[in-house]
């Protein structure tokens, strides 16, 4: 059985005003009727392949998770936000060492579930051979907002990772796309629970030791586990990429062409939503005339747009946000988004 580990974190400020700190994007129905979190659970729901999920999240999101995850999930409540490496370690420490974990963010969109399952099966096969496996998303544009993975020699259904590359500028991203040997790092991983903890102990021993102490002193109430706060507070926050994946000698990548998006901006959300022949998408009361690649989302007032292109308009309650698609990455810096 594959053990899904769903990571719920972040404030979702880049999708303000729809997403807010107390109601961030994983728990919103942004693409279709199911929330991104519910869709993540749905992809790992086949009892013939997957065990009941483990969800790792902060206290602020517990009520959303309980409302949307049903009765099967185990919830591990992080005492503090410490990025992905400690969060994954909390889950790994509660599992038998030979368990294969499939680590998924809760706020990504995947259009092709069958392709996701196929990639997961390939990744699990490698994880059972002690590889630490990342999903390599097949790029279709020179994106500068993602990290990249350079594929090395072929191994059973995947490749060794030759190197990780930080978010590039536009020129380098275009080179990567032309080269064909690079994938986006989608933040989805598979590895054995014991193998992960062993790698963490090798490369970040202080983090591994603090996680173990936090788990030993954890409290439990039904399906909710609360690791001890004091040991966890000692941890220096770090991503799994930096703490483990870029240090291990056993890093591998499997290709995943599955219609993936991290929904990291309003532009990214616009691109995955259904749209008309001119690329326009409207949710709520909106009217577009002579527009191209315009998205309108409103929960109340009618929004009318004429003669614009690559513009996004969002109305949520008493907040109105207007941006170009190119400027959408800066939404999280708005005072309204910061203060929420």
SVG drawing of the C-alpha trace seen along z (x, -y; Angstrom):
<svg xmlns="http://www.w3.org/2000/svg" viewBox="-24 -49 50 53">
<polyline fill="none" stroke="black" stroke-width="0.4" points="0.0,0.0 1.1,-3.5 0.9,-6.0 -0.4,-9.4 1.0,-12.3 -0.8,-15.5 0.9,-18.8 -1.3,-21.7 0.5,-24.9 0.9,-28.5 -1.3,-31.5 -2.4,-31.7 -1.8,-35.4 -1.0,-35.3 -4.7,-34.5 -6.0,-37.4 -8.7,-38.5 -10.4,-35.1 -7.8,-33.2 -7.0,-34.6 -5.0,-33.4 -8.0,-32.0 -9.4,-30.4 -6.4,-29.7 -6.5,-28.2 -6.4,-24.5 -9.8,-24.7 -11.5,-26.7 -13.2,-25.3 -11.0,-27.1 -11.2,-24.6 -14.5,-22.8 -16.8,-22.0 -14.3,-20.2 -11.7,-22.1 -8.0,-21.6 -7.6,-19.7 -10.5,-17.5 -9.2,-16.8 -5.9,-15.8 -7.6,-13.3 -9.7,-12.1 -6.6,-11.2 -5.3,-9.0 -8.7,-7.4 -8.4,-3.9 -8.2,-1.5 -6.6,1.1 -3.5,-1.1 -3.5,-3.7 -3.7,-3.6 -5.8,-6.1 -4.1,-9.5 -2.0,-11.4 -2.5,-15.1 0.1,-17.5 -1.1,-21.0 -1.1,-23.8 -3.7,-24.4 -5.3,-27.2 -6.5,-24.8 -7.7,-21.9 -11.4,-22.8 -11.1,-23.0 -9.4,-19.6 -11.9,-17.9 -14.7,-19.3 -13.3,-18.2 -11.3,-15.0 -14.0,-12.7 -13.4,-10.1 -10.4,-8.2 -7.6,-10.7 -5.0,-10.9 -4.2,-14.5 -0.8,-15.6 -0.9,-19.1 2.4,-21.0 3.2,-23.0 4.7,-25.6 5.3,-26.2 8.8,-24.9 8.6,-24.2 8.3,-20.9 11.2,-18.8 10.1,-18.8 6.5,-18.3 7.4,-15.2 9.5,-13.9 6.6,-14.1 4.6,-11.8 7.6,-9.5 8.2,-9.1 4.7,-7.7 5.1,-5.0 6.8,-1.6 10.2,-2.2 9.3,-0.2 6.2,-2.3 6.4,-4.1 5.2,-7.7 3.7,-9.7 4.1,-13.3 1.6,-15.7 0.9,-19.4 -2.7,-20.0 -3.1,-23.1 -2.0,-21.9 -4.2,-21.2 -3.7,-18.0 -5.9,-17.7 -5.0,-14.1 -5.5,-11.8 -4.6,-8.7 -1.2,-10.2 -0.7,-11.1 -1.4,-7.5 1.0,-6.1 3.7,-8.5 3.0,-7.5 3.4,-3.8 6.7,-4.5 7.9,-6.6 6.9,-4.0 8.7,-1.3 11.9,-3.3 11.3,-4.2 11.1,-0.5 14.7,-0.4 15.8,-3.1 15.6,-6.0 14.4,-9.4 12.0,-10.3 10.8,-13.6 8.0,-14.1 9.5,-15.9 6.7,-17.9 7.0,-18.1 7.4,-21.8 5.3,-23.4 6.6,-27.0 9.7,-28.8 8.4,-29.4 10.6,-31.4 8.6,-30.8 9.5,-27.1 12.7,-25.3 14.0,-22.8 15.5,-19.3 18.1,-18.1 17.6,-14.4 20.6,-12.1 21.0,-8.5 17.9,-6.4 17.0,-4.0 13.9,-1.8 11.1,-4.0 12.9,-7.2 16.2,-9.0 18.9,-9.9 18.8,-13.5 21.9,-15.2 21.2,-18.4 18.6,-20.8 18.4,-24.3 17.0,-27.3 14.3,-29.4 15.9,-30.7 15.6,-34.0 13.6,-34.1 16.6,-33.4 17.7,-30.3 14.2,-29.0 14.0,-29.2 17.3,-27.3 15.9,-24.6 12.8,-24.2 14.8,-23.9 17.2,-21.5 14.4,-19.0 16.4,-17.4 14.8,-19.6 11.6,-19.2 9.8,-21.4 10.2,-20.4 6.5,-20.0 7.1,-19.4 5.6,-15.8 7.9,-13.1 8.0,-9.4 10.4,-7.6 10.5,-5.1 9.7,-6.5 12.8,-4.9 15.0,-6.0 13.8,-9.6 14.5,-9.7 17.9,-8.1 18.8,-10.8 17.5,-13.5 19.6,-12.2 22.7,-12.2 22.2,-15.7 20.2,-17.5 20.9,-15.6 19.6,-18.4 16.3,-18.5 15.9,-14.8 16.6,-14.6 14.2,-17.4 11.4,-15.8 11.9,-12.5 11.7,-14.1 8.6,-16.0 7.0,-12.7 7.9,-10.8 6.1,-13.4 3.1,-13.8 -0.5,-13.7 -3.3,-11.9 -7.0,-12.5 -8.8,-10.1 -7.3,-10.6 -5.5,-13.8 -1.9,-13.8 -0.2,-16.8 3.6,-16.6 5.2,-18.3 5.8,-22.0 9.1,-22.7 11.3,-20.3 9.7,-21.3 10.4,-25.0 14.1,-24.3 14.0,-23.4 15.3,-25.7 12.7,-25.8 13.9,-24.2 12.4,-22.7 12.7,-19.0 14.6,-20.0 17.4,-21.8 17.5,-19.5 17.4,-16.1 16.9,-16.0 19.8,-18.1 22.1,-16.2 21.2,-12.6 23.2,-10.3 20.0,-8.5 17.9,-11.3 15.7,-10.2 13.0,-11.8 10.1,-10.3 8.4,-12.1 4.9,-13.4 2.9,-14.9 -0.4,-15.3 -1.7,-18.8 -0.1,-20.1 -0.2,-23.6 0.7,-24.9 -2.0,-27.5 0.6,-30.0 -1.0,-33.1 -4.2,-34.4 -2.6,-33.9 -1.9,-30.3 -5.5,-29.8 -6.8,-31.6 -4.8,-29.2 -6.4,-26.1 -9.9,-27.2 -12.4,-26.6 -12.4,-29.5 -14.0,-30.6 -12.4,-30.8 -10.8,-34.1 -9.3,-32.8 -11.8,-34.6 -13.1,-33.1 -16.0,-34.5 -17.3,-33.3 -20.2,-35.2 -21.9,-38.2 -19.6,-39.4 -19.8,-40.7 -16.8,-40.9 -16.8,-42.7 -13.8,-42.6 -11.6,-41.0 -8.8,-38.4 -7.4,-36.3 -9.4,-38.2 -10.6,-36.5 -13.4,-37.9 -14.4,-36.4 -17.1,-38.1 -19.2,-37.0 -21.6,-39.9 -21.4,-43.1 -21.6,-42.8 -18.2,-43.4 -18.1,-44.7 -14.9,-44.8 -14.4,-46.2 -11.4,-46.0 -8.8,-44.6 -6.5,-41.7 -4.5,-39.7 -6.3,-41.4 -7.7,-39.7 -10.5,-41.2 -11.5,-39.7 -14.3,-40.9 -14.7,-39.3 -17.0,-40.9 -15.8,-44.5 -12.4,-43.9 -11.6,-44.5 -8.4,-43.4 -7.4,-44.3 -4.1,-43.2 -2.5,-42.3 -1.6,-38.7 2.1,-39.6 1.7,-41.4 -0.3,-38.7 2.8,-37.3 2.9,-40.6 -0.6,-40.2 0.7,-38.8 2.6,-42.1 -0.6,-44.2 -1.5,-45.6 -4.8,-43.9 -3.2,-40.5 -0.5,-41.1 -3.0,-42.3 -6.0,-40.1"/>
</svg>
